[in-house]
Amino acid sequence: MSHSNASRVTESLIDVSRFPVDLEKIDAITPDPALVDAVVRAVERKTGFAVLHGGNALLQARGLDIRSEAGAEAVRRYYEAVFRAAVARFDLSRYSPVEVAYDRIAKMDVDGYNRNQSFSPNSDHTERREFVTTKCVHFDAATPFIANLYGPNQNIQGGLPMICDTRAFCADKGLDAKALIENIPNNYNVAVKQEYCEEILGRYSFALDVDLTNDVVAVILLNEVVGGLAHAATPPEPVDPARPARRPIRHIEFQVATTADLKTWYDFYGLGLTQAVDNTAGADDAMFRRYHRGEPASSVVPVAR
């Protein structure tokens, strides 16, 4: 673990159990301004990301359990409220390289280990399909800020979220960020080209050693390719292959108003917008290994339990 990575995580780590909240008002919750301030400072003024944890401690203080669906859902909705309050302070025109209409914030629930069936993250723009979540070094397309909410996992080891500082990589190499990425087949995320991945993973990336079995953790990220950070995950595997395994992820993002707006974003990066269909690649397929299996972490940064 490098000192710089540990320092960056310390700057970006936010224990939500230290801030007052009335979870009984989860349908109309107003996050504490000090908590929102902390997220804004981390994402916009410091490291480009914030890591929210401590949802389990928040629930335990109220006699609730993160491993119950009601408990986990309460924490997820709280994190979503924090995300919405934080990004409302950002001027999106400063972070999007194209003039498009981001008309809403959407959320979607996926399994980060098993195949997702008949699924579309934005059904008004894309068709429903079968897919496996992307775990290579990547950006989510056409959304300047995202939040990924991980956990609580069931019978999973690994699958740790990774931060990949492509912003520093491009600056150090004098590389135009527009040349950094490529399409992922049958997927609306975009991957960092393989020719850059080894150095990015070796020198510019780290995994967050968060407790995803006993907590829900949110990673809020400046996601735009130009000026932002990529993300990935270490390979998730079942602890006991004979038992069912789940890796719940709630993804929250800005979405554009029309397919034409989506195409404008792809065109800016010199990428074609093509329809994604069912991804039927098996676990031993080369495409699966490239985009979906997970990445080795050059360093793992512990997060306080």
ABEGO torsion letter per residue (X at the ends): XBAAAAAAAAAABBBAAABBBBAAAAAABBBBAAAAAAAAAAAAABAGBBBBBGAAAAAAAAGBBAABAAAAAAAAAAAAAAAAAAAAABBAAAABABBBBBABBBBBBBBAABBBBGBBABAAABBBBBBBBBABBBBBBGBABBBBBBOBBBGBBEGBBBBBBAAAAAAAAGBBAAAABBBBBGBABBBBBAAAAAAAAAAABBBBBBBAAABBBBBBBBABABGBBBBBBBBBBBABAABBBBBBBBBBBBBBABAAAAAAAAAAAGBBBBBBBBBABBAABAAAAAAAAEBBBABBBBBBX
